[in-house]
Amino acid sequence: MRYFTKEWYDEMQVSGYLAYHESLEEWEEELVSYREEGIDYEENYRRNLENMREDLLKFLPESFHPYIYNGTISHGFPPQELREMAKQWEQEHEARLETINEDYSKHYQSIKDQLPAGAVQLMEQSLHDATVISVDKETEETLIIKLDCSKGFHYFTDIQLTFTGVTKAEIPENFSGARWLYNEIYLNENRFELHVLFDSPMVEVEIVAQDVKIEVIG
């Protein structure tokens, strides 16, 4: 991936982690809901912070580090100073995201007319949050990926991607259940080069093919 990289995705998770409540009342209402659902807020917070610690230290400026180390970075209703720091960082983060989106959009528009219709459909009818049902290499140059799009942004049923003229397909074994996050496409001589960032497992898949057909099978 050249634009929507794993690092780009990890930084977005940090942004989500710093989504503070707008008011003390909102925070108190959420705390009540935790209690009603039998969720231990402190244990839940400790576990989430431990999972996020490495990325928080990586992407946030040093001014945030004391809050990370003492465990108060997103605990309860953070102090105004921390909220202002987070707001400033978030504005800078959003600007970086906008630049990346604009750069990729320019790249895509520059090659769109040279892509087969199936590849354009693949790019413009989002597969975000689709999950892999199966991956089959039918022949040396034919790859079939079946996806469950019921929780996605388009199709909302099972679909089948049939890639033909395949010269490269880097896909892990036992890939069922992987979740489609973001994709990019480039030209590769007389073929297209598709890169997809998946979660569960977090991995980048690369497919070089001549064409792709999308069929609804659900």
N, C-alpha and C positions, 0 to 999 in steps of 0.2 A: 504494500500500500504506500502511495506517495502522499496522500492527503489525509484520509481518515484512518490513521494509524492506531495501533494499540495504545501508544502514548497519548494520542489525541483523545481516545476513548477513556483512558484512565483519568485524564485531567477533567473530563466531564463528570466523572463519578465524584471527584473532589468537590466540584461545583455543587452537585446535588447534596453532598454531605453538609455543605455550609448554608443550606436553605433554612434560615432561622425563622421562627415564628414572628409575626408582625407585632404581637402584643403579649403581655404577660397573661392576659385572660385566655388567649388561644393556647398558650403552653399549659396552663392549668387544666383546661378542658381536655387536652390530649393526655395529660397525666391521669386524669379521671378515667378516660377510656382504657388506658393501660391496665388500671386496677380492675375495671369491670370485666376485661377480657382475661384476667389472670396472668398478665405479662409482667415479669420482673423488669422494670425500667432500668435499674442500675446494672443488672447483669446483661441486659440487651445492649445497653450503651457501651459497656466495657468490651463486649465481644465485637461490636461494630467498629469501635475505635481501634482495637487491636488489628482488625482486618484492614483498616484504612491507613494505619500509622505510616507505613513506608511511603505511600503515595502522597499523603499529607506533607510529610517532610520533603519530598521530592519537588512538589509543585508549588507549595506555598512559600512566601518569603520568610526570612529568618525571624521577622517580627512576630510570626505566628507560632514559632517553635516552642516558646515557654508554655503556651496554652496546650500544645500537643503533648509535651512531656508531663505536664501536671494533670492531664486528663480533663481539662475544662473547655477544650476547643469547641465543643458543640453540646455541652452539658446543660440541661435545663434551659433557662432563659439567659443567654450570655450577656455580659456587660456591654454598655454602649460603645466603649472603645473598640472592643473586638468586633462588634456589629459593623462599625464604620470601616474597619480594616477589611472585613469580608466584603462589604459593599464595593469598596474601591477595587479590590482584586477581581470581583465578579464583573465589573465594568470592563476591565482590561481583558479578562477571559472572553467575554462576549465579543469584543473587538477582534481578538485572535480567531475565534470561530467564524466570524463573518468574513474575514479575509480568506480563510481556507475555503469556505463555501464558494466565495466569488471566484477564487482561482480555479477550483475544480469545475465550476460551471462554465468558465471560459474555455477550459480544456475540452470538456465534453461537447460544447457547441461547435468547437473547431473540428471535431472528428465525426460528429453525428451523421452527416450526409454520406460518410464512407462506411458506415456500419450496416449490417443486414437488419431487416425489419424486426426480426426476433430479438436481436441484441438491444435495439432501441426500446422495444416493449419491456424487456427485462430491466432496463435502466429506469424507465419512466412509470412503471406500475409497481410500486414499492413491495419488496419482499421482507422488509424489516419485521422482525419477530416471528417469521415463519420458522418452523422446526423441521429438521431432516427426518424423513421416514425411512428412506433407503437410498443407497448409492450403488449403481450397477454399471460395470464396464462391459457392455454387450459385445462389442468388437474392439479391435485395436484403436479404431477412430470414432467410436460411438460411446458416449457416456450419458447415463440416465440418472437424474436426481429427482426423487419424489419428495414433495414438501407438504406439510400441514400448515395452511395459511389461516386456519380458523381464528387465531388470535393475532393475526397480522393486520396490515393496513390496506390490503387489497385481496381480491379473489374470495377470501373467507371460506375456503374449502380446500381440498387436496388438489395439488397440481403436479404436473410432470414436466421437467426440463429435459429435453433431448438435445444434447450437444453433438454435432457431427463435424467431421474433419478435424478431430481432436489430435493435437500433437503433444500436448502436455496436460496433465491433470494431477496436481499435488493435493491429495485429500487423505487425511488420516484413516486408518482402519477403525471399525466400530464407531462410526460417525453418527449413528441414529440418535436423535434427540438434541443434536447441536442446533443452536439458535442463530439464524441469519441476522446480523447486525447492520453492516454497511458495506457498500460495494463501489468499486471503481472500474472503469474500462479504458483500455488503450488500444491503439492499432499495433499489430505485430505482422509486418509484411502484408500478406493477403489474408490475414486472419485477425481476430480480435483477441485481446488478452483481458480476461476477467479476473479481478481480485475481490475476494469477499472476506470480511472479518466476521468470524463466528464466535459465539460464547458457548460454554459448556460442551467441549473445551474451548478456551480462548485460543484461537488459531487462525492464521490467514491461509485461505485456499486460493490456488491459482489454476486457472483453466485457460488454455489456448485452443481456440476452435475456429472453424470456418463459418458455422451457423448454429443457431439454437431455435428450437421450437417449443412453445409453451402451450400445454394442454390442460384443461380442467378435467380431473378424473374423479372428483368427489361427488 
